[in-house]
Amino acid sequence: MAPPPLPSAKITLTYPLYAADFDPQNSDFLLVGGGGGEGRSGVGNKITLLNTSKKAELSEVVDINLSRDEDSVTSLAYAQSTEQWATAFAGINSPNAEHQRGKNEHLRSFLLEYPPRRKAGGDGEDSQTEKATEYKGETKALGKASLFAPSAAKTKETFQRVLRLSKRKKNNGPRLGAVATGLAPIGEIVFFAADTSRPGPDDIKGRIKLEEKQEAADVDITGLEGDDGREEGKFRVAYCTDYEVYVTDVDYSKKDNGTPQGIQNIHGTPHPDVFASNKARPKFRCLRFITPTLLLLLQNKVNGTGAELLLLEISGVVTLRKSLPKKIKSATAMAVALLPTASYSQIDQHAIAIAGADTSITVLTVDRFTSSPYGKIKFRSHSVLPSVHPTSITSLAFSTFNPPGTPWNTTAPQYLKLASTSIANTCVVHTFPLTPHPSPPPKDQPAHYLLKAPVRSSVTQNTISTLVALLAIAIGAFFLQAFTEIRGGTPEYLGAKGWLSKPIHDWIARPYMFEDGYLSAASSHAKMTSEAVKTSLSAASDAVQTPIDAVHSATLQAQKKLGLRDLLKRRDTGSDTTDNANDGTDIIVKHSPAEGGETALSAELRDSNQLLEGEHKATRWEELKVQEKETWKKRLVDAGEWTSAEGEAVLKGVFFSGLANAVGGIVGNA
């Protein structure tokens, strides 16, 4: 039975969407933002709160209508949230006139009051019959600030490209935020205190000036605080430009408007060879921390030839690479979610989503096995979601998974949500089921939930099994055919005899099949041995020959029935002891009168020392005269024992006796 399709819900708003973020405390709420920018295009600038509690439906809770005289929302993130309200930060440029005068209050903060909460973590299954709750809360702008240094460029186009906040801690400890410029003459990253609802210049914790024509493609922050509370307020920041990756540490307790100390360039894309025709280099698109010492990088290859993931140690060593499916020519966005581990579990898992330029989303995981002494890490593919949006995907966001903390057998099914937005005004939320690991977990222990790949359908499984079985049969038939060809049991179709070296071929190629009407070598040998025993027993009273001579004589008698062609074949293949130098026997061809006045041709084996009494003298083929050879060749052809195509070489060493010699001699003397 095929598994149910992955649940998803879609909504189309009235404006293009550029950013999204889930409430970290409640995945039923999703903020999206965007707009048509400054001007009178008719498309407004908005931030919308969406209700995602139902797996198959998205609904608008409230809109925050922004000024049409300002820019659209370019970045968005939740700052704080409770069950009743939330604050959010957004990147919105000031009106162009103010921007050109050097005033650009790009960092905004907003307050949203939530509607009454129906059920914590609900998935909407029990809400089908509930009436819609009218929203009566308040939304308002809290503040706006300019954190970037004023630009000296004549035309000022700088905007807030990146907004990243450190994860909220359970003890509500300090949080660090970072914003990065886009389209600035000189790129800049600014760090600020994110545990306030109205950040301003006084909250700046440091800034990084990039080199000319450099911009930060992405920024991420992770805390260095341990379980014992040490290193509280210490953060590690990583950022990447198109070709390089940097890491630095920031101390929240220090109020410094300068550049942090100890910025390290830990990795860079090598320059192409000076003689290479294509000078392009792969570009970094996104990065995220997996651990404080391990980074996940998304890199687009040159000329739209694909994308890949890299796991990079902060020491600068790339430990693992993963190429994305070939149909993804380039990637546009990435989201990563940690699935919190349990004390008894031996695996840490992060869910990863990659948006491709073909509007598909690739979902996979990176698993870190803590039981391995070397910290084994592995990428594992999960699923590919094709054609999620009509046009380009602008952002991805995973919900924050908060483990229920209750025994697995008393806990409702758990899910992880993935939101994606596009410039086609669409937002789609996919709901991924999570599975307890191991299954079942230890008794009365909270489960460790992991993202598992969907089970294949029965049709797919049966098709794969059938193909594997057919492949195994085909391989077996191939080797059987090759083996029988080498042994000489079947006609040659594969040419397998030429695949082996001579020693191996001689070891395997022991013929057991011959032409119709003849015995196999094994049965022929058994029959000759039996006849030899009978002959020796009947002649025991005379004892003229030794037992060995009797067996040899019987063997020769059995082989007299064979024709010249067969005797030559046995001599050449060595299947019988017909080598003159080894057993003292020769092949003799006799031409003698037969009934009706005709002559008959016969071939047999004779002892080399045996006299041919009552017969014409036997002559070896090499000693025959030319005329005698011609006469014998004609007789052999007429008898079907030889053809000119076989050549005279096969007749070497054969004795010829009979009238043909006399006739040849008379003709030669005439």
N, C-alpha and C positions, 0 to 999 in steps of 0.2 A: 504494500500500500504506500503510495507516494506521500511524503510529508506535506503539511499545509504550506502554502506560500508565505514568504516573509511579510508580516503585517506592515503596511505603510499608509500614510495619510498625506494628502496634498491640498494646498490652498493657494489661490492666486489673488494677490493684492493689487493695489492700484499704482504701485511704484516699483522701480527696479530695486532689488535687494543686494546689499554688499557685505553685510556682517550679521552674525548671529551668535547667541550665547545662551546656554541653559542656566537656570537658577541652580547653584551648586547644592542647595538644601532641598529642593523640590523639583524633580524633573518634569512635573506637570506644567511648568511655565517656561516659555521660550521667548527671548527678546530678539527681534529682527529689526534692522534699520537700513535705510537707503534713501533714494529720492532722485529727482531730476536735476538737482543742483540749482545754482543761482540763475534766475531768469524767469521769463514768462512763458515757459514751455507748456504750462498747464499740468505738469506732473509735480506734485508736492514733495516735500521732504518730511519723512516721518520715522518714528520709532513705534513698533507695534508689539504689544504683549499678546502672545498666543497661548491658548489652552491646548496642551498635548495629552490630556489624560485619556482620551479615547484613541485606541490603536488605529482606527480607520477614519478618523475625522479630526481636523484642526479647526479651531474657532478663534475669532478675535475677541480678546477681553477688553482692550482699550488701545487707542492710538494717542501718541504724543505728537501733535502737529507742530512742526518746526517752521521757521520763517522761510519764505520762498526767496528772500533776499540774501540768504546765506547758502553755503555749499551743502551738499548731501552728506549723509552719515557714511564715513569711510571705515570706521572701526568701532567696536562695541564690546563691553564686558560688564558683568555683574561685579559690583564692589562689595555690597553687604546685602543680606536678606534675612528676614524672619518670616513667621507665618502670616504676619499682617502687612508687611511692607518690604520694599527693596530699594536700594540705590544702585545706579548704573553710571558708568563713564562712557563717553562717546567722543569720537574724533570728528569735529565739524569746523570747517574754516569760517572765519568771519567774512562779511561782505567784501567783495573785491576792492571797493574803494578804500576801506579801512586797511585791508591787507597791503595795498600798494603804499599806504602811508606808514607801514612798518608795524601795524597793530593787527595781530592775528591770534585771537583767543580760541585756540584750536581744541583745548581739552574741556569738555562740558560734563556736568553731573546732573542727574535727574532723580526724582523721587517718584515711586509708584506704590500706591496702596492696593493690596490684593483684595479680591472678593473673598467672602467667607470660604474657608477651606473645607471641602466636602470630605476628603479622606486622604490621609498621608500616603503618597506613593501609589495612589489608585491608578488602575489601567483603564477605567471607564467601562468595564463589563457590567457594573451594577448601576450605571447612570443612564441607561437607555430610557427609563421611564420618569426620570427626574425632570422637573420643570427648569427652564433656564433661569439662572439667578441674575437679576438686574445689577449691573455694576454701579456702585454709588461711591467708589473711592475717589481719591484725588491724585492727580499727576501734576508735577510742577518742576520747573528748572531750578536747580539749587545753586549753580555757580558755573563760571567759566574762567579759564586762566590760559596764559601764554607761558609755556615752559621753554620753548625753543629760543635760541639766541636770534636777535633781529638779523635779517638778511640784508646784505649790501648790494644785491643784484638789482638791476634796473627794473626788470619784470619779475615780480615775486609770485612764484607758483607753488611754494612749499605747502605741503599738507601733512597731516598725521597719518602715515601709512600703517604703522604697527602700534597696537596697544596690547600689552601683556601684563598680567598681575600674577603674583605668586599665589599658590594655593592657600586657601583659608585653613588655619589650624584649629584643632578642637578647643584649645585653651584661649582662642582669640588673641594670639600673640601678634607681633608686628607683621605687616604685609608690605611687600615692596612692589612698586609698579614701574613700568618702563614704556616710553613712547619713542618712536623713531620717525624721522622725516622721510618724505618722498618728494622728488623733483626739486631738491635743494641744491644750490651750487656746491655747498660743502655739507655732506651728510652729518647727522647728529643723533645721538641716543641720550635721553635724559631719564634718570632714575628719580622716583619720588615716593613719598609715604602714601600708601594706598589704603590705610586704615582710617582715613578721614573721608567725610562726604563731600568736602569742598577743597580739593587739593589746589595749591597755589605755589608761587615762586618760593615761599618760605618752607615748603615741604620737599624741595629738591635735595636729593642725597648724593648727586654726582652727575656728571655728563661726560660723554665720549665724543670727541670730534674726529670724524673720519677723514680720510685723505680726499683730495679734490676728485670729483666725479665718482666718488664711491657712495653707495647707499646700503643701508642694512636691509637685506631681503627678509630677514626674520630675526626675532629675539625670543629667548625663553629664560625663565627664572626658576631656580629650585632652592629650597631651604637647606641649610647645613646643620640645623639643630638636631641633636640626637635624642633618643628616648629618655635620657637622663636630664634633659633640659640644657645641657651644655651647648655652647655655640648659638644660643638664642640671639636672633637678630642678625645672624650671618647668612648671607645669600651668595649663590654662585650664578653668574649671568653668562650666557653664551649667545653670540650673534654671528651671523654670516653675511658676507657680501656675495657678489656673484661668484667669486673664485676663492674666497678664503674664509676660514672659521677661526673665531677668537673666543677666549674665555677669560673672565676676570671675577674677582670676589668683591662684594660690596657689603660694608658694615652699616646696618641701619642706624646704629647709635651715633654715628659720626655725621655731622651736618657739614657737607663739603660740596661746594658748587664747582669743584674742579674735577679733573680727570682721575679716576681711580688708579691706584698703583698696581703694577703687576699684570697688565694686559698681555696675554700670551696668544701669539699666532700659532695654533696647534696643527693646522692642516691647510693645504692649498692645492688647487688644480694645476698640474704642471703645464708649462708653456709648450706649444707644439714645436716641432723641429723647425729650425730656421729655413730649411729647404722645402718644408711642406707647403703644398698649394693651398690647403685650407687651414687658416690660422685660428679658426673658432675653437673654443674650449667649452666643456660641460659647465653648466651654471647651477649653483645651489638655489633651491627655491624655498625650502622650509627646514626647520630643525626643532627638535624637542629633546628634553632630558628624559632618559630612561632611569638612570640613577645619577647621583651627583658626579660620578666619574665616567658615565657612558652617555653618548649622544646619538640620537637617530637623525639622519640627514636625508632629505629628498633632493635628488639631483636630476636635472634634465640633460640628456645627452645632446651632442651637437646636431644642428640641422634637423631638429625634430625627428630623430631616429629612435626615441624611446626615453624611458626614465628608470631610475633605480634607487634603491634604498641602501644606505651605508650605516653601519654601526661603528662609531668612532670613539675610542678611548681618549680621555683628555690628555693623555701622553702623546697623542698624535698617531696612534696605530689604528688602522682600519681592521676590525676583527671579523666583519662579515658583510657580504653584499647580497642584494636580492634584486634581480631584474624584474620589472613589472611586465605584464602581458604585452606582446609586440604590438597589439592594436592601439595601445596608448602611446601616441607619438610624443606627448609632453604632458606634464602634470601641472595643475593650477592651484591646488590647495591640499592641506593635510591636517588631520585631527588625530590626537592620541588620547587614550583613556587608560588609566591604571585600574585594574581590578584588584582591590585590596586583598592581601593574602591572609591566611590563618596561621596560627602558631605551629600546627601539625603539618602544614602543607610544605612540599619541597619544590614548588614552582611559583615564580612570579610571572604574571602575564599582563601585557599591554595590548589593547585593541588599537588597530591602526586603520584609518580610512584615507584613501588617496583619490582625489578628483582628477579625472583625465580630461584632456581637451576635447575628447569625443563625447562628453557629458556622461560618461560612465563613472561609477564609484567602485573601487577595488578595496575589499575589506580583508585584512589579514591580522595575524597576531605575531608578536615576538615573545617567545617563552624563554625565561632564564631559569635553569634548573639549579637550585641552590644546593642540592645534594651532591652535585658533581664537584670534585676537588678543584677543577679548573673553571668552574662557573660556566658550564656549557650553555650556549645561546642558539636558538633556532627560530627561523621564520616559518610560519605555517599559514598557508592560504586558507581563507574562509569562504568567500563568495565574491562574485562580480555582479554588480547591479547595473545593467545596461540602460542607456538613454533615460536617465532619471529626470532630466530637464530638457526643455526645447532648445535652449542655447547654453552658453558657457556657465559653468558653476563658479560662483564667486567666493563661497566660504563653506566650511564644514565645521560642525561642532558636535562633540559627544556630550551626553549627559554625565554628571558625576554619579558614579554608583556608590551608594552608601549601604554597606551590608546591614541586614536587619538585626543581627546580633542575637537571634533566637535559634534554637535547634532546628535543623533542616526539615525534620518531619512535621514540624508545626508551623512552617513558614510558607506563605503563598509563593507562587512562581515569581521569579525575579527577571528583570529585563534591563537592557541597555539601549538607549535611544541615540540615533544619529540624525542630526538636522543638516540639510543642505539648502543653499539659496542660489538664485541665478538672476541675471539681468532681465529675464523674461517675466519678472514679478512673481515668480513661483517659489514656494517653500515646501519641501518634502521632509517628512520625518519617518524613518524606518525604525521598527522595534525589534531588537534582537533578543531571543530567549537565552538565558544563562543557565548553565548546568552545574550542579554541585560536584566538587572534586575533592577527594575521590568519592565515588558513588557506591554505597552510601558513606557519608563522613562518619567520624567517630561518634559514638552515642552521646547525645545531650551536648554536642559541641556545635557552635555556629559553623555553617557551611562556608567553604571557600568556593566562590562562583567563578566559572571560566566561560569564555566564549568558545563554543564548539561549532565546527563546520556542519552545515545541514546534511542530513543523511541522504544518500542517493536514492532515487526512486527505484521501484522494483524493476521497471522496464530497463532503466539504465544499468542496474546491477546484472540483470539477466543477459543483456547485450554484451557487457564486458566479459561475463563468464563464458558465453558462447564463443566470443572472439579468442579468448585465451585458450579454450579447448581446441578450437580449429587450428590455432597456431601451434599448439603442442603436437597435434596429429600430423600437421604438415612437416614439422621438424623431424618427427619420428620416421615418417615415410621417406623423407629425403635421405636420412642416414642409412635406412634399411636398403634403399635403392643403391646408394654408394657402396655399401658393404657387399651386396650381392654382385655388383659389377666387378669389384675387385676380386672376389672369389670366382668369377667366371660363371655365375649361375644365371645371369640375365644378359640380354643384349645391352650394349653400351649406349646410354643416352646422355649421361652426365660427364663422361670421360674421366671417371674417378680413378682409373688406373694410373693416370699421370700425375695425381696429386701427392703421391707418397714417394719417399726415397726408396731405392732398390732394396736395402735390408728390411725395411718395414713391409714393403710390398711382398717380398718373398716369404716373410713370416705369416702374413695374412692370407695371401693368395695361394690357397691349397685347393685346387679344383675338386669339386665333388659332383659336378654335372658335366655330361658329355652329350654328343649328338645322339639323336634317337637311334635305337638298335644296338647300342653299346652299353657295357656295364660301367659303373663308376669305378674309380681306382680302388676304393676300399673293397667293394664286392668282388671285383676281378681278382684282387690279391687273395681274398678268402677262398674263392673257387679254385685258384691255382694251387693254393696250399693244400686244400682238400684232395685234389687230384694227385698231388705229389705224395701225400701220405698213402693213398691207395696204391700207387705205383710201387712205392718202396716196400709195402707189405707183400704185394704179389711177387716181387722179385727178391724177397728176403732169402729164399732158399738158394738162389743162385749166388747172391752177394757179389755180383760182378762189379757193381759200382758202390761206392760209399753212399750212405744216406744223403749227403750233401749233393752228390752227383745225381742221385735219383730225383731229388726235388728240382734241381736245375733242369734236368731233362724233361720232367713233367711240365715245368714252366714254359720251356721252349715249345713243347707240343701244344700247349694251350694257346700260345701266341701265333702258331702257324695259321690259325684261322683268320687272322687279321690281314688286310690288304697292305700294299706298299704305302699308300697315303697315311694309314693309321700308324704303321711302324715308324715312318719318318716323323710323324707328329710326336709319338712317344719318345723317340730319340732326341728330338729338338727341345721338348719341354722338360725332359729328364724325369718324367713320372715313372719310368721303368728303367731297369738296369740294362740299357742297350748300348752303352758307351763301349766301343771296341777296346779302348785302353784299359777299361776297368774290369769287364767280365768275360772277355775272349769270345764274344759272339758277333756275327756279322749279318747284315741283311742281304739276302740273295734273291734276285729276280730270275725266275725260270720261264723259258718259252718252249713249250713242248706240244706235240700233236695231241688233238682231242678227237672226240667222236665226230663223224661226218667229214673227215678229212681236213678239219680246221685246226687251228693252233690255239692254245690257251696260255694266258699269262698269269703267273702266281708269284707270291712273295712270302718268304719265310725267314726265320732265324736259324742259323747254323753255327756250330762250334767252329771257331777259326782253324782249329787243328784237324777237323774232320775231313776225310777225303771224299770227294764227290765221285763215287763209284757209279759206273754206267751212265754218266752224264758228260756233256761237253765241258771242257775246262772253263771255270768261272773267272771272269776278269773284272778288276776294279774299274769303276767309271772313268777315273783319270787315265787309265791305261788303254782304254778303247780308242780305236782309230776314228777319224772323223766320220767315215762312211758308216761304221758300226754305231756310233752315237746317233746319227740321223735315223737309222733303222730302228733303234731302241726307242727313241723319242716318239716316232710314229706309232709304235706298238703301245707305248704307255698312254699316249693321247687317245688312241682308239679304245683302250681298256678303261679310260676315265680315271687313271691313277696319277696323271701329271698333266700340267698345262704349261705352255711356253711362258705365261705370265709369272709362274713360280720361279723360273730361272733354273739354270743347270747346277747352281750351287747346292741345292738341296739333295742332289744325286751323288754328291761327292762321298766316297767311302762305301758306296753300295756295289755289290758284286752282281754281274750279269752272266747268265749261263743259258745255252740252248742254241737253237738253229739260227737265231739272229746273228750270233757271232760268226758262224760259218758263212752265212750268206753275205754278211758285211765283208768278211775276209775275201771271198771270191770276187765280189764287186771291186774291192780295193786292188786286187791283183790283175784284174782284167785290163 
